[in-house]
Amino acid sequence: MIETIYVEDAIQNHPKTKFILNKFKKSRIISINKYGEIFNKRNQNFRIQKANPCLILAHKKDNFVLPAPEGFGIGSSKNFYFSHMYNCIYDCRYCFLQGMYSSANYVIFVNFEDFDISIEKIIKNNLNTKVTFFSGYDCDSLALENVTGFAKHILSIFRKYPQIEIEFRTKSIQKEPFLSLKPMRNVILAYSLMPELMSNSLDNKAPSISKRIRVISQLASKGWKIGLRFDPLIHGENWKELYQELLENIYNNISIDNLHSVSFGSLRFPKRMFRDIFKLYPHEPLFSSPLSLNNKMISYDIEIEEEMTSFCKNLSLKYINEGQIFKCSI
Amino acid sequence: MNNLKKMKNSIRWVVALKEEAQVILDYYKLKPINEKTIYPIYKNEEETHWLIICGIGRNNAAASTAYLYSYSKASIYTSWINIGIAGSDKGNYGDLYLVDKISTYERKKSTYPSTMPKSTLPKMHLFTSDIPISDYTSYELIDMEGSAFFDIASKLTSKEFICLMKVISDGPKNDIKEITKSKISNLIKVNLYKIIDVVSYYERISEAEFLIIDKPELFYDIKSKWHFSATQSYRLETLLRRIETFCNKKDIEKTIKNCETSNSVINVLNTKIKNNLVNWSKF
């Protein structure tokens, strides 16, 4: 339940604003001039806000689509990302969004039409290049789909360009609009996963791993391309058994023909971000892991990272081709 | 060991008039402090609640909030409460409202206080004026201190720790000239239990924040046995917080008991973490 919704004056009459407000009839609506008056101001307590976030409806002015960081990709030569939302409804303890903004409130940019223009411009400039777009770098791309309808909206662009890939990365079990639509070969529904035992402790407010696997299985059976994202890989007691059980469970329960790609990523925090997140949650078990400063990043030692990645990769190779496996290294 | 008296929750009240404060003073058993101060200040025996009578107007509200902060040594985890009467033609006479937006004549930009979650109390937009206003039509709530209190308090703590509550005392049907001291006291009194309920939320978040930022139990013990530089102290604090998740006090003491220097304490604790395999079934 969202108790308070702040709405920028300029978009009060935007159809998407009305569409979203219509879903929160009991919320208190407060008009604001610019979303910066509420979001990311100093002197906000992220942890307290996270327990009861407000929603902010805003107009995005620029930077609709940005080049993806180095090391973030699944085989294309050019990668871009866009975010119609800042922040996430889930509260995962390893997520960089905890240290990204000083505010835990959700910002939704309602001017989807401006995202369309920017995306199409990039597509037209790269018609002969293999390009992948990633939706929801600063948020979970599907978690609030029933409120925003963003994925449904943006799919209509990508339907026109079947050679251009788009990945929706999520932990949600939101099946629509995909179950109702004809599968598109250039759309990848990518799910973040880790062993249930770890997820129970770390993926706060997110659907359980077993529920996620059930949805993956359903969408794969329907013909949608699936991405599996084991990012970050989490270390701990019995990690090998836990990851083996998870990987085998997934590979045995989804249609491998519709598996687009699998990627493995390490747990990494920039030093300053780690300091901020640790300050927020000093008693978090994740931070009692053997993490140390390596190359300006707080991470597991390289030996641990490599052992985990190669173990999971070797196990996956029993089911899929090497060309389907990627390493996420940001 | 830390000499400072440890208080788990911390509340500071800023109230314009003694008549508005009286019910609060009685309920929380706040007594005047035994010193001459610029503004009258009250506190309870545990020194968890402090209250200042600021007088009318924005200058008084700003000055007294800063004064109370300094005088009472308020912390980053202190919650700040402003309660008082307000004019309105939108709400009902005698009802209590939480404030979630504040405007003034002087500033184009409004400010947006947070309000306690899941409250059934209604919320309104407050307009803080420097002069009494008799035309109530343009605003939801009108007072003379709120904006200044919020501006200063939000420099002292996070906005989630600041609360403004207003009881409607005047409006088109209740002439401001008919407000008396006893009417003011009564308006607060009839809302006392709602006020206590709100304040108990702010006590809880203040205590929770205190527990998070409080130094680990062994921190001062260890520091008294070895000499730590400022950088080492910070590392020690961080390591202890991380170790406390999987190791009890006795084990930590046993681990470091043979250390000769502060450096070796840090190295030993570091190694302990390096070798830790998190047992995820415990969490």
Contacts between the chains, C-beta under 8 A, distances in Angstrom:
chain1	res1	chain2	res2	distance
A	3	B	117	6.4
A	3	B	118	7.5
A	4	B	100	6.8
A	4	B	115	7.7
A	6	B	112	7.3
A	28	B	100	7.1
A	28	B	123	5.9
A	30	B	100	6.3
A	30	B	101	5.6
A	30	B	112	6.9
A	30	B	125	7.7
A	32	B	110	7.5
A	32	B	112	7.2
A	33	B	109	6.7
A	33	B	110	7.8
A	37	B	109	6.4
A	37	B	110	7.4
A	37	B	112	6.7
A	38	B	112	5.7
A	41	B	159	7.9
A	43	B	154	5.5
A	43	B	155	7.2
A	43	B	157	7.2
A	43	B	158	5.1
A	43	B	159	6.0
A	44	B	158	5.6
A	44	B	159	6.1
A	44	B	160	7.0
A	45	B	158	3.9
A	45	B	159	7.9
A	45	B	160	4.4
A	45	B	161	7.1
A	45	B	209	7.5
A	47	B	212	7.8
A	48	B	158	7.3
A	48	B	160	4.3
A	48	B	205	6.1
A	49	B	114	7.7
A	49	B	160	6.5
A	51	B	117	7.0
A	52	B	117	3.8
A	52	B	118	7.6
A	195	B	280	7.7
A	197	B	280	4.6
A	197	B	281	5.9
A	198	B	280	5.0
A	200	B	280	7.7
A	200	B	283	7.8
A	201	B	280	5.7
A	201	B	283	4.1
A	234	B	280	7.9
A	235	B	277	7.5
A	235	B	278	7.1
A	236	B	277	5.8
A	236	B	278	3.9
A	236	B	279	6.8
A	236	B	280	5.0
A	237	B	277	4.5
A	237	B	278	6.6
A	237	B	279	4.6
A	237	B	280	6.8
A	237	B	281	7.7
A	242	B	280	7.7
A	278	B	238	7.2
A	278	B	241	7.7
A	282	B	212	6.4
A	282	B	241	4.3
A	282	B	242	7.9
A	283	B	212	7.7
A	283	B	241	7.0
A	283	B	244	7.1
A	283	B	245	6.0
A	284	B	245	7.5
A	285	B	245	5.2
A	285	B	246	7.4
A	285	B	278	5.5
A	285	B	280	7.6
A	285	B	282	7.7
A	285	B	283	4.7
A	286	B	278	7.3
A	287	B	241	7.8
A	287	B	242	5.4
A	287	B	245	7.5
A	288	B	242	4.8
A	288	B	243	6.8
A	288	B	245	4.1
A	288	B	246	5.2
A	288	B	273	6.6
A	288	B	276	5.7
A	288	B	278	6.2
A	289	B	273	7.9
A	289	B	276	6.8
A	289	B	278	5.4
A	290	B	273	6.0
A	290	B	274	4.7
A	290	B	275	7.1
A	290	B	276	6.0
A	291	B	273	7.9
A	292	B	270	8.0
A	292	B	274	7.3
A	301	B	274	8.0
